[in-house]
Amino acid sequence: MNREKDAFLIWLHHDRDAPENVRYLFSVQGRHYDVDLRQDIYAWASGESYTYSLLSIADDGQPATDDVIRLLKDALTVFAGFYGTAKVASVKFKF
């Protein structure tokens, strides 16, 4: 949660048949986005490496702005490692 930016990210679920596909709810200033991502996690001695690929983002048919995408990336960077419970070596985005 980023109170200053009025944004929060909630993990909803992963696809049972493709666990690398995950769904989040992302809220920015009262607008709610359903976010589907591919989340690849690799374990290294230095920590986990996360790579996120955006599959879709939807808010009642309105496209996400560049600012919303930037805030989403910031939130995913914080979320990686489950809010500091796992050591994170890197976070990369393919969007």
C-alpha positions as CSV (number, residue, x, y, z in Angstrom):
1,M,0.0,0.0,0.0
2,N,1.2,3.5,-0.9
3,R,-0.9,5.9,1.1
4,E,0.8,8.9,-0.4
5,K,-0.2,7.8,-4.0
6,D,-3.5,6.2,-2.8
7,A,-2.5,2.9,-4.4
8,F,-2.6,-0.7,-3.2
9,L,-2.0,-4.1,-4.7
10,I,-3.7,-7.3,-3.6
11,W,-2.8,-10.8,-4.8
12,L,-6.0,-12.6,-5.7
13,H,-4.9,-16.0,-7.1
14,H,-2.8,-18.0,-9.5
15,D,-4.1,-20.2,-12.3
16,R,-4.3,-23.8,-11.1
17,D,-3.2,-25.2,-14.4
18,A,-0.5,-22.5,-15.1
19,P,0.7,-21.3,-11.6
20,E,3.1,-18.8,-13.2
21,N,-0.1,-16.8,-14.3
22,V,-1.3,-14.7,-11.4
23,R,-4.1,-12.2,-10.9
24,Y,-3.9,-9.0,-8.8
25,L,-6.3,-6.3,-7.9
26,F,-4.6,-2.9,-8.3
27,S,-6.4,0.2,-7.0
28,V,-5.2,3.7,-7.7
29,Q,-7.2,6.7,-6.4
30,G,-10.4,4.6,-6.3
31,R,-10.0,3.1,-9.7
32,H,-9.7,-0.7,-9.6
33,Y,-7.8,-2.7,-12.2
34,D,-7.8,-6.4,-12.7
35,V,-4.2,-7.3,-13.6
36,D,-3.1,-10.6,-15.1
37,L,0.6,-11.3,-15.2
38,R,3.0,-14.0,-15.9
39,Q,5.3,-14.2,-12.9
40,D,8.5,-16.2,-13.3
41,I,10.6,-16.7,-10.2
42,Y,14.1,-18.1,-10.2
43,A,16.0,-19.0,-7.1
44,W,19.7,-18.1,-6.8
45,A,22.2,-18.1,-4.0
46,S,21.8,-14.3,-3.9
47,G,18.0,-14.5,-3.6
48,E,15.0,-14.8,-5.9
49,S,14.8,-13.1,-9.3
50,Y,11.3,-12.1,-10.5
51,T,10.3,-11.4,-14.1
52,Y,6.9,-10.0,-14.7
53,S,5.1,-10.0,-18.1
54,L,1.8,-8.2,-18.4
55,L,-0.9,-10.3,-19.9
56,S,-3.8,-7.8,-19.4
57,I,-4.9,-4.9,-17.3
58,A,-8.6,-3.8,-17.3
59,D,-10.7,-1.1,-15.7
60,D,-14.2,-1.2,-17.2
61,G,-12.6,-1.1,-20.6
62,Q,-10.5,2.0,-20.0
63,P,-6.8,1.6,-20.8
64,A,-4.3,2.1,-18.0
65,T,-2.3,5.2,-18.3
66,D,1.5,5.3,-18.2
67,D,1.3,6.6,-14.6
68,V,-0.8,3.6,-13.6
69,I,1.7,1.2,-15.2
70,R,4.6,2.9,-13.4
71,L,2.8,2.6,-10.1
72,L,2.0,-1.0,-10.8
73,K,5.7,-1.7,-11.4
74,D,6.6,0.1,-8.1
75,A,4.0,-2.0,-6.3
76,L,5.2,-5.3,-7.8
77,T,8.8,-4.4,-6.9
78,V,7.7,-4.1,-3.2
79,F,5.5,-7.2,-3.5
80,A,8.3,-9.4,-4.8
81,G,9.6,-11.6,-2.0
82,F,6.2,-11.4,-0.3
83,Y,6.9,-8.0,1.3
84,G,10.4,-8.8,2.5
85,T,9.8,-12.3,3.7
86,A,12.1,-13.7,1.0
87,K,15.4,-12.4,-0.2
88,V,15.1,-10.7,-3.6
89,A,18.0,-10.5,-6.0
90,S,16.2,-8.7,-8.9
91,V,12.8,-7.6,-10.3
92,K,12.4,-7.2,-14.1
93,F,9.5,-6.2,-16.2
94,K,8.7,-7.2,-19.8
95,F,6.2,-4.4,-20.3
